[in-house]
């Protein structure tokens, strides 16, 4: 009897893993303008999408929660590739619903002082359609969704997958295509 209860508990846990609704913004859509506070190298950082786009394309990636295994590995992967993005004139910013103290620590330890992370307000989460839902209800987290936004403000690439592994590769490929590489 104990084994049956344990199996049922394990099955119910397996079914309760949050799943993102796949309704992210489409390629070709205008990226919603926003400003956000966050951290770069442990210091408070202000980000404005319009200002960033004046300097080049923007890789805007949403991650569920700082210091969780997938989010940590994704931050490491972006940090390792940041020189490639910068060489192509692109900036990278990670966003989650984490608070500023958590993002300050995350920017130092996991982003390795290489790129900023910012707090996504409910308005930004809604505008970019990245609300992570479980059984139809908001979890208060964001889905793992990456956008590449061209200097004209149009979305040129979207990748939404809770597996962190392809986000850096696919966003870098999209930025290279913008430059004809």
PyMOL commands that set and color helices and strands:
alter all, ss='L'
color gray80, all
select helices_A, chain A and resi 2-15+49-55+69-87+100-109+122-127+164-178
alter helices_A, ss='H'
color red, helices_A
select strands_A, chain A and resi 19-20+35-40+43-48+58-62+91-96+116-119+131-134+137-142+145-149+155-160
alter strands_A, ss='S'
color yellow, strands_A
deselect
rebuild
show_as cartoon
